[in-house]
Structures are given as structure tokens and as C-alpha cells.
Amino acid sequence: MKEDWKPGTMIYPLPAVLVSCGSTPNEYNVFTASWTGTLCTNPPMCYVSIRPERHSYDIIRRNMEFVINLTTRDLARATDWCGVRSGRDYNKFEEMHLTPGPCTVVSAPLIEESPLSIECRVKEIVSLGSHDMFVADVVNVRADTRYLNAETGKLELAETHPLVYVHGGYYDLGEKLGKFGWSVEKKKQV
């Protein structure tokens, strides 16, 4: 049996990412976001939705660039802390011992401790209500080579213990149940 609830955003799990921004070290900031995701594969596009009153909102609007840094179990405390503290009051990189690193294309810093950093250039800002969605072109991706499969060159992202957000809680991934297409895959003949 199901009951009706008022409309809400109950699509979980979501990635728990650290978004870094700023064009100079004195402006650098990092914040936690789960309202982020893929918009298009070709061209590669993603988004992050931010409340206009947030400190990073004006930084991103001014520079039109940001970096989505995927998080891990090891980054769980920093991920939560950066989501409940304001960059107006704290240098979050220093407080959480995160290392700002240079990006290849954008001026915003990446987070060295992240296994994957996605450099983004804002294409459009869409006002939606409580949040504005920053629609962005992915202009570069930086991957930690420790997680590259030596044989295939594939990024083994699951081995980083990615952090996800589910209705107020942080979790890492559980057991792998299958791969894309496994439900229709033909069994190999022996």
C-alpha cells in the first residue's frame, strides 16, 4: 500500500560532490552539492543547482567556471563540513586540509584528494525557484591515475568508494549487482 505525499524531490541516491570555484587563491571556495548531474553526453554537459544566497553563487556567476570533484568515503567528513559552513566565514580548503590544484582548462581549482575532477564552463543559468541551475559544458576531466586499470586503461571509479547522498545521509556504494546490459546479455557457450 502507498500513500500520497506533497510533491518533493525524492530521487535518491545522488552524488555527494565537492564543487570548487574561484579564479584566484583569495577567492577559492568549495561547497557540497547533491543537486548535480549529467545533462548530455555529446557534447558533454552537466549542471549544478545553487541557491542565490550561497557564497559560491556570485563567484561562479562572475567567473562562469567551476569544478565538480567526486567524493569518497575518506572525504565524507570534509564533504559534510563544506556543506554546513559558509565560505564567507571559513577558508574551507585550509579547514578541511583539502589541496587546491591547478586545472588544465578552467581557472577554478580542483581538489587533489578527489579521484575525479570535472572542469566545467557555464553555458547558461536557469532560474528555477529556490535554486538556479548552472548548465555547463564539460571542458576537461582529470582522473587520479591510481585508479586506472593497468590492462584496460579504464577508470575503476567504484574502487574509490564513492560517496552518495540519500535523504539526509551519506553512504558509500555496496556490492556490485551487475553491469550495463547484463540482463539481456547472451550467455557464452562453453
N, C-alpha and C positions, 0 to 999 in steps of 0.2 A: 504494500500500500504506500502511496506517495501523497504528500500534502503540498498545497501551494504556498509559496513564499513570495515576498515582494521581489521585484526584479533586482538582480545584483550580478556582480561579476564573480562567478564561482567556477571559472575554468582553471583547474589545477591539475598537476603541478605546473609551476612556472620556473624559469631560470631565476636564480638569485645572483644578479651580476653587480659588479662594481663599475660604474661609469666614471671615467676620468675626463677632465676638461681643463681648459685654460691654455693660453699661448705663451705665458712666461712663468717662471717658478713662483713669483709672488702672487700669481693668480690661480695657480694649480689648485684643483679641488677634486674630490672623489665622493660619490654618493651611491647608495644602494638603490637598485631598481629591479622590480619584477615585471613592470608593465613595459616589456620589451619583447621583440621577436622578429621573425623573418617576414618580409613582405613580398619578395620576388627573388627568383634565382638568376634570371638573365634579363636585365642587368641585376647584379646582386644588390639588394636593398633591405634595410631593416629600419626599425624605429625604436624610440624610447619616448614614453609619455611622462611629462613632468608638470607638477603644479607650478603656476606662475610665481607664487610667493617663495619658492625654494631658491636658495642662494645660487645654485648652479644654473638655474634657468637663464638669468641675464648673461652669465659667462658664455653659455652655449649660443644664445641668441646673438651675442656680439661677435663671437669667433666663427660660428656656423660649423663647428667641428666638435667631435667627441670620440671617445674610445670605449667600446664595450669590452670589459675584461671578465672572462668567465671565472667563476669561483670554485673552490674545492672545500672539502671537509676541513683542511688545515686553515682555510681562510674564513671559516664560519664566524668566529668572534669578530674579526675585522669587518666582515660583511654586515653583521647586525649593528655594530657600533657606528659604522659610517651611515647607517640608515636612521639612526636616532639622534645623532649630533649634527649640528649645522657647521658648515664651513665658515660662517660668519664669526663663529666663536672658537674654532679649533683648526689647526693645521692637521688634517686627518692623515696625511701621509706620515708625518712625524709621530703623531699619537699612536698609530697602529703599526708603526715600523714597516710601512709599505715603501717600496722603492720606485720613484718615478723614473721611467726610462724613455729614451727617445723613440719616436715613431719614425717610420720611413716616409710617409706622405703628409700626415697632418701635424700641426704644431702642438696639439694636446699630448700630454704624456701617457704612456701605457704603464701598467703595473707589472713590474718584473716578476713578482711572485705568481702571477696568473699564468695558467698553462696556454691560454689562447687570448689574444687581444685583437679586436676587430676595429680598424680605423675607419671612421665614418665622416662624411661631409654632408651637412644638412642641405637637402634639396627643397624642402617645403615644411612650413609649420602650420599645423591644422588645429584650430581652437575647437575643443570638443565639449567643454564644460568645466569640470573640476581640474582637468589636465589638458595640456596642449601636446599634441603628438609631433615630434620632430622626425620627419621622414628623411631618411638619409641613404646616400649611395655608399656602399662598402668600397673603399678605395685601396685597402690593403688588409691583409691578415698576417699577424705574427704568431708563430707557433713555437712552443718550447720543444727543442729537439730531443729532450729526454723522453718524450712520449711518442716519438716517431718509430714505427716498426721498421727494423733494420732491413728486413726482407722485402716488404711491400712499399715502404715509404709512407704508408698511411698513418695518420694521426690516431693514436689509440686513446681517445678522449675519456672513455669510461675508466681507464686506469688512473686518471687523476682524481677520482672520487668526486665528481661534480656535485655541487650544492644546488638543491631545488627548494622552492618555497611552496608550502601547501597550507592555505587557510590559517596563517599566523605562525606556522612552524617551519623550521629548516630541516631538511633531510638530505642524506646522500642517496645515491641510487642503490637499488637492491640487485638481486640476481638477474642475469640476462635470460630472457624467456624465448627469444628467437631473433631473427634478423629480418630486414625488409624483404618481403616476398616469400618467407618460409612457409606460409600457409598454403601456397599454391605451387611450391617447388616440386618438381618431379624427383622421385627417389632414384638414386643411382643404381644401375644394375650391377650385380656382382658376378 
